[in-house]
Amino acid sequence: MASTFIDQIQWTNFAAGVAAGAASTVVVHPLDLAKVRLQADGSTSTLPNRTVGRGTFRTLIDVVKIRGLRGLYLGLTPNVIGASGSWGLYFLLYAALRSSLQKGDATKPLAALEYFGCGTLAGSLTLTVMNPIWVIKTRLCLQYEQPASRHLVQPTISLRTLSTWEALINLWRFEGITGLYKGYLPGLVGVSHGAVQFMLYEKMRNAYNERCRHRPVNARLTSWEYFAFACLSKLAATSLTYPYQVVRTRLQDQHRQHRGAIQIIQTMYSTLRLVRGRGMHNIGFQQE
C-alpha cells in the first residue's frame, strides 16, 4: 500500500494547488480579514475597535479609515503561505490517495465514503503541518488600532503592525508549542469541510459525465463546468461546517484566553438561544 501510494504522487498536483491557493487568496484577502474580525467579535466585545454588530462592508471601511488601503491586507503573507501550501499539499495527498484506491485506473468511480475518506486523511495531514501558519494569520488579522493591554495574552507586543516572523517569534516566546497548535482540534473537525467539498465535487462531476454527457467519469470539463461544480460543492461544504471556523478563530485570538472549545460553543449556543426567541428581557433590558 505504501509503495502504491508513493507511486501515485504527482508533483503537478502540488504545483496546481500552490498556484490556485496563492492567486485566489490575494484576490479575496480583504474579505477574509473582515470574516476573521467578525468571527472574533463575540468573544472579546469589550476591546476597543472590535467590529461588534457591524457587517462586512462597515468592518472594511473602518480598517481603511485608520490604516488606509494597506490595512486591508493585514495578515496577507501568512494567508498566502497557508493557502498555497495547504492546497498544494492537499491536492498532492488527495490525488495520490484516490489513485491508490482506483489502483491506477482513473476511469474507476469510487464510493462517496471513499472520496470522503481520502479528503479526511489528506486534510488531517495538511492541517498538522500548516496549523501554526493559520494561528499567525489569525493574529495578524486581529491587530487592532487602539491599546487593549489589560486583555492581551502577549502583553509586551507593540501596537505597530507585526511582520509574520515577529508574530511567530512572539507566539513561540509566550505560548510555546501549545500556541502554535491553538485551534487544532476544531480544525480537525473542520477537515470535514474539504472532505465534503471534494466528495460532492467528485460525485457531481462523475454523475454529469456519465448521465448527461455519456462519457468516462474522468473526462475533461469546460472551464465553466469546473467553475460551477466547484462553486456548488464549496457552498454546500461551507454551509455545513462554518461554525467550526468561528470556534477556531476565537481559540486563536491573542486578546482573550479561553478554557477550550467547549466553553466557546456553550457561549455561542447561549447567545443564539437569547437572540432567537427569549426576548430582550433575558439580556438585561427589563421593561419598567
C-alpha positions as CSV (number, residue, x, y, z in Angstrom):
1,M,0.0,0.0,0.0
2,A,2.8,2.4,0.9
3,S,4.7,1.8,-2.3
4,T,1.4,2.1,-4.3
5,F,0.7,5.4,-2.6
6,I,4.2,6.8,-3.3
7,D,3.9,5.7,-6.9
8,Q,0.8,7.8,-7.3
9,I,2.3,11.0,-6.1
10,Q,2.3,13.7,-8.8
11,W,4.0,17.0,-8.1
12,T,2.0,18.7,-10.8
13,N,-1.0,18.4,-8.4
14,F,1.1,20.2,-5.7
15,A,2.1,23.0,-8.1
16,A,-1.5,23.4,-9.3
17,G,-2.7,23.7,-5.7
18,V,0.0,26.2,-4.8
19,A,-0.8,28.4,-7.8
20,A,-4.5,28.3,-7.2
21,G,-4.3,28.9,-3.5
22,A,-1.9,31.9,-3.9
23,A,-3.9,33.6,-6.6
24,S,-7.3,33.2,-5.0
25,T,-6.0,34.4,-1.6
26,V,-4.5,37.6,-2.9
27,V,-7.8,38.5,-4.6
28,V,-10.2,37.8,-1.6
29,H,-7.9,38.6,1.4
30,P,-9.8,41.8,2.4
31,L,-13.0,39.7,2.7
32,D,-11.1,37.1,4.7
33,L,-9.8,39.9,7.0
34,A,-13.4,41.0,7.6
35,K,-14.5,37.4,8.2
36,V,-11.9,36.8,10.9
37,R,-12.7,40.0,12.7
38,L,-16.4,39.3,12.6
39,Q,-15.9,35.8,13.9
40,A,-13.8,37.0,16.8
41,D,-16.3,39.7,17.8
42,G,-18.5,37.9,20.3
43,S,-15.6,36.6,22.4
44,T,-13.9,40.0,23.1
45,S,-16.5,42.7,22.6
46,T,-15.0,44.8,25.5
47,L,-11.9,45.6,23.4
48,P,-11.8,48.9,21.6
49,N,-12.2,48.9,17.8
50,R,-13.8,45.5,17.7
51,T,-16.4,45.2,14.9
52,V,-19.3,44.3,17.2
53,G,-22.6,44.4,15.5
54,R,-21.1,45.6,12.2
55,G,-21.3,43.9,8.8
56,T,-18.5,43.1,6.3
57,F,-18.6,46.4,4.5
58,R,-18.6,48.5,7.7
59,T,-15.7,46.5,9.0
60,L,-13.6,47.1,5.9
61,I,-14.4,50.8,5.9
62,D,-13.3,51.1,9.5
63,V,-10.0,49.5,8.7
64,V,-9.4,51.8,5.7
65,K,-10.2,54.9,7.7
66,I,-7.5,54.1,10.2
67,R,-4.9,52.1,8.3
68,G,-5.5,53.1,4.7
69,L,-5.9,50.6,1.9
70,R,-2.8,48.7,3.1
71,G,-4.8,47.8,6.2
72,L,-7.0,45.5,4.1
73,Y,-4.0,43.3,3.7
74,L,-3.1,42.7,7.3
75,G,-2.1,39.0,7.5
76,L,-1.7,38.6,3.8
77,T,1.7,36.9,3.9
78,P,0.8,34.0,6.2
79,N,-2.5,33.7,4.4
80,V,-0.8,33.3,1.1
81,I,1.7,30.9,2.6
82,G,-1.0,29.0,4.4
83,A,-3.4,28.8,1.5
84,S,-0.9,27.9,-1.2
85,G,0.9,25.4,1.0
86,S,-2.4,23.8,2.2
87,W,-4.0,23.5,-1.2
88,G,-0.8,22.2,-2.7
89,L,-0.3,19.6,-0.1
90,Y,-4.0,18.7,0.0
91,F,-4.2,18.2,-3.8
92,L,-1.0,16.2,-3.7
93,L,-2.2,13.8,-1.0
94,Y,-5.8,13.6,-2.1
95,A,-4.9,12.7,-5.7
96,A,-2.4,10.1,-4.5
97,L,-4.9,8.5,-2.1
98,R,-7.6,8.5,-4.7
99,S,-5.4,7.0,-7.3
100,S,-4.3,4.3,-4.8
101,L,-7.9,3.3,-4.3
102,Q,-8.5,3.3,-8.0
103,K,-5.4,1.2,-8.5
104,G,-4.2,3.5,-11.2
105,D,-7.4,3.3,-13.2
106,A,-8.6,7.0,-13.4
107,T,-11.9,5.9,-15.0
108,K,-12.9,3.8,-12.0
109,P,-15.5,5.7,-9.9
110,L,-15.3,5.4,-6.1
111,A,-18.0,5.3,-3.5
112,A,-18.9,8.6,-1.7
113,L,-17.3,7.3,1.5
114,E,-14.1,6.5,-0.3
115,Y,-13.9,10.1,-1.6
116,F,-14.7,11.4,1.8
117,G,-12.0,9.2,3.4
118,C,-9.4,10.4,1.0
119,G,-10.4,14.0,1.8
120,T,-10.4,13.5,5.5
121,L,-7.0,11.9,5.6
122,A,-5.4,14.4,3.3
123,G,-6.9,17.3,5.3
124,S,-5.8,15.9,8.6
125,L,-2.2,15.6,7.5
126,T,-2.3,19.0,5.8
127,L,-3.7,20.7,9.0
128,T,-1.0,19.1,11.2
129,V,1.7,20.7,9.0
130,M,0.0,24.1,8.4
131,N,-1.8,24.9,11.7
132,P,1.0,27.3,13.0
133,I,0.7,29.4,9.9
134,W,-3.1,29.7,10.4
135,V,-2.6,30.9,14.0
136,I,-0.2,33.6,12.8
137,K,-2.6,34.7,10.1
138,T,-5.5,35.0,12.5
139,R,-3.4,37.0,15.0
140,L,-2.1,39.4,12.3
141,C,-5.7,40.0,11.1
142,L,-6.7,40.7,14.7
143,Q,-4.2,43.6,15.2
144,Y,-6.4,46.4,16.4
145,E,-5.8,50.1,16.3
146,Q,-6.0,51.1,19.9
147,P,-4.3,49.7,23.1
148,A,-6.0,46.9,25.0
149,S,-3.1,45.8,27.1
150,R,-5.0,44.5,30.0
151,H,-6.7,41.9,27.8
152,L,-3.6,40.8,25.9
153,V,-2.3,37.2,26.2
154,Q,1.0,38.6,25.0
155,P,1.2,42.0,26.8
156,T,4.5,43.2,25.5
157,I,3.6,43.1,21.8
158,S,3.7,46.6,20.4
159,L,0.7,48.1,18.7
160,R,2.5,48.6,15.4
161,T,1.9,46.1,12.6
162,L,3.9,43.0,13.2
163,S,5.6,41.0,10.5
164,T,4.9,37.3,10.1
165,W,8.3,36.5,11.6
166,E,7.8,38.8,14.6
167,A,4.4,37.3,15.2
168,L,5.9,33.8,15.1
169,I,8.7,34.7,17.5
170,N,6.2,36.3,19.9
171,L,3.9,33.3,19.7
172,W,6.7,30.8,20.5
173,R,8.1,33.0,23.3
174,F,4.9,33.5,25.2
175,E,2.9,30.3,24.4
176,G,5.3,27.7,23.1
177,I,4.2,24.6,21.1
178,T,0.6,24.9,22.5
179,G,0.3,28.3,21.0
180,L,1.3,27.0,17.6
181,Y,-1.5,24.5,17.7
182,K,-4.3,26.6,19.1
183,G,-7.5,25.7,17.3
184,Y,-6.1,22.4,16.1
185,L,-8.9,20.2,17.5
186,P,-11.8,22.2,16.0
187,G,-9.6,22.4,12.9
188,L,-9.7,18.6,12.7
189,V,-13.5,18.8,12.9
190,G,-13.2,21.3,10.1
191,V,-11.3,18.8,8.0
192,S,-14.7,17.6,7.0
193,H,-15.1,20.8,5.1
194,G,-12.6,19.8,2.4
195,A,-13.7,16.2,2.6
196,V,-17.3,17.1,2.0
197,Q,-16.4,19.6,-0.8
198,F,-14.3,17.1,-2.7
199,M,-16.8,14.3,-2.2
200,L,-19.6,16.4,-3.6
201,Y,-17.4,17.7,-6.4
202,E,-16.3,14.2,-7.5
203,K,-19.8,12.8,-7.3
204,M,-21.4,15.7,-9.2
205,R,-18.7,15.5,-11.9
206,N,-19.0,11.8,-12.2
207,A,-22.8,11.9,-12.5
208,Y,-22.6,14.7,-15.0
209,N,-20.1,12.9,-17.2
210,E,-21.9,9.6,-17.1
211,R,-25.5,10.5,-17.2
212,C,-25.6,13.8,-19.1
213,R,-22.6,13.6,-21.4
214,H,-22.3,9.8,-21.6
215,R,-18.5,9.9,-21.1
216,P,-15.9,8.4,-18.7
217,V,-16.1,9.8,-15.2
218,N,-12.7,11.4,-15.6
219,A,-13.5,13.2,-18.9
220,R,-12.4,16.8,-19.0
221,L,-15.0,19.5,-18.4
222,T,-15.1,23.1,-19.8
223,S,-13.8,25.9,-17.6
224,W,-17.4,27.0,-16.8
225,E,-18.4,23.4,-15.8
226,Y,-15.4,23.1,-13.5
227,F,-16.3,26.5,-12.0
228,A,-20.0,25.6,-11.5
229,F,-19.2,22.3,-9.7
230,A,-16.5,23.9,-7.6
231,C,-18.9,26.7,-6.5
232,L,-21.7,24.4,-5.7
233,S,-19.6,22.0,-3.7
234,K,-17.8,24.8,-1.9
235,L,-21.2,26.5,-1.0
236,A,-22.6,23.2,0.4
237,A,-19.4,22.4,2.4
238,T,-19.1,25.9,3.9
239,S,-22.8,25.9,4.9
240,L,-22.4,22.6,6.7
241,T,-19.1,23.3,8.5
242,Y,-18.9,27.1,9.0
243,P,-19.4,27.0,12.8
244,Y,-16.1,25.3,13.4
245,Q,-14.3,28.3,11.8
246,V,-15.8,30.6,14.4
247,V,-14.6,28.3,17.3
248,R,-11.1,28.0,15.8
249,T,-10.8,31.8,15.3
250,R,-11.8,32.5,18.9
251,L,-9.3,30.0,20.2
252,Q,-6.5,31.6,18.2
253,D,-7.4,35.2,19.2
254,Q,-4.5,36.6,21.1
255,H,-6.7,39.1,23.0
256,R,-8.5,36.5,25.1
257,Q,-7.8,33.3,26.8
258,H,-10.5,30.6,26.6
259,R,-10.7,27.4,28.6
260,G,-11.3,25.5,25.4
261,A,-13.6,24.9,22.5
262,I,-16.4,23.6,24.8
263,Q,-16.6,27.0,26.6
264,I,-16.8,28.8,23.3
265,I,-19.5,26.5,21.9
266,Q,-21.5,26.9,25.1
267,T,-21.3,30.7,24.9
268,M,-22.3,30.8,21.2
269,Y,-25.2,28.4,21.9
270,S,-26.4,30.5,24.9
271,T,-26.2,33.7,22.8
272,L,-28.1,32.1,19.9
273,R,-30.9,31.0,22.2
274,L,-31.3,34.5,23.6
275,V,-31.3,36.1,20.1
276,R,-33.7,33.6,18.6
277,G,-36.5,33.8,20.9
278,R,-36.1,34.6,24.6
279,G,-36.5,38.3,24.1
280,M,-34.7,41.3,25.3
281,H,-35.7,40.6,29.0
282,N,-33.0,37.9,29.1
283,I,-30.2,40.3,28.2
284,G,-30.8,43.0,30.7
285,F,-33.5,45.2,29.1
286,Q,-36.4,44.9,31.6
287,Q,-39.5,46.9,30.9
288,E,-40.4,49.5,33.5
